[in-house]
Amino acid sequence: MGSQDFALTVGGIAYGLLLIAATFMNNRFIEAFRLDSLFMKNPSASTRGVNLVVGLVIIGYNLYTVIW
């Protein structure tokens, strides 16, 4: 794995962690990265679960690329 690939993988893991944090915390910085607020018409507290699922998928995929 090259250094650029590794940097993208670490960045992907960091973004996944940010999405998981967006599920549970209210912060102006984190709110800007929420996927439900970017892609859904009426984001609310009930749509925050999307961030948890997508964050876990992103982290899982990036860990898979590191291991495999």
C-alpha positions as CSV (number, residue, x, y, z in Angstrom):
1,M,0.0,0.0,0.0
2,G,1.4,3.3,-1.1
3,S,1.6,6.4,1.1
4,Q,-1.3,8.1,-0.8
5,D,-3.5,5.0,-0.4
6,F,-2.7,4.8,3.3
7,A,-3.6,8.5,3.7
8,L,-6.9,8.1,1.9
9,T,-7.6,5.0,4.1
10,V,-6.9,6.9,7.3
11,G,-9.0,9.8,6.1
12,G,-11.9,7.4,5.3
13,I,-11.6,6.0,8.8
14,A,-11.6,9.5,10.3
15,Y,-14.7,10.4,8.3
16,G,-16.4,7.3,9.4
17,L,-15.7,8.2,13.0
18,L,-17.0,11.7,12.4
19,L,-20.3,10.3,11.0
20,I,-20.6,8.0,14.1
21,A,-20.0,11.0,16.3
22,A,-22.7,13.0,14.3
23,T,-25.2,10.3,15.4
24,F,-24.8,11.0,19.1
25,M,-23.4,14.6,19.4
26,N,-24.7,18.0,18.5
27,N,-21.9,20.2,17.4
28,R,-21.7,22.9,14.7
29,F,-18.6,21.4,13.2
30,I,-20.0,17.9,13.1
31,E,-23.4,19.0,11.8
32,A,-21.7,20.2,8.6
33,F,-20.6,16.6,7.7
34,R,-23.9,14.8,8.5
35,L,-25.1,12.8,5.4
36,D,-28.7,13.0,6.4
37,S,-28.6,16.8,6.4
38,L,-26.8,16.9,3.0
39,F,-29.1,14.5,1.1
40,M,-32.5,14.4,2.8
41,K,-35.2,17.0,2.4
42,N,-36.2,17.2,6.1
43,P,-33.3,16.0,8.3
44,S,-34.3,15.5,11.9
45,A,-33.2,13.5,15.0
46,S,-34.9,10.4,13.6
47,T,-32.7,10.4,10.5
48,R,-29.4,10.6,12.4
49,G,-29.3,6.8,12.3
50,V,-28.2,7.0,8.6
51,N,-24.9,8.5,9.7
52,L,-24.3,5.6,12.1
53,V,-24.9,2.9,9.4
54,V,-22.8,4.7,6.7
55,G,-20.0,5.5,9.2
56,L,-19.7,1.8,10.1
57,V,-19.8,0.8,6.5
58,I,-17.0,3.3,5.6
59,I,-14.9,2.2,8.5
60,G,-15.4,-1.5,7.7
61,Y,-14.5,-1.0,4.0
62,N,-11.3,0.9,4.9
63,L,-10.2,-1.6,7.5
64,Y,-10.9,-4.3,4.9
65,T,-8.6,-2.6,2.4
66,V,-5.8,-2.3,5.1
67,I,-6.1,-6.0,6.1
68,W,-6.5,-7.5,2.6
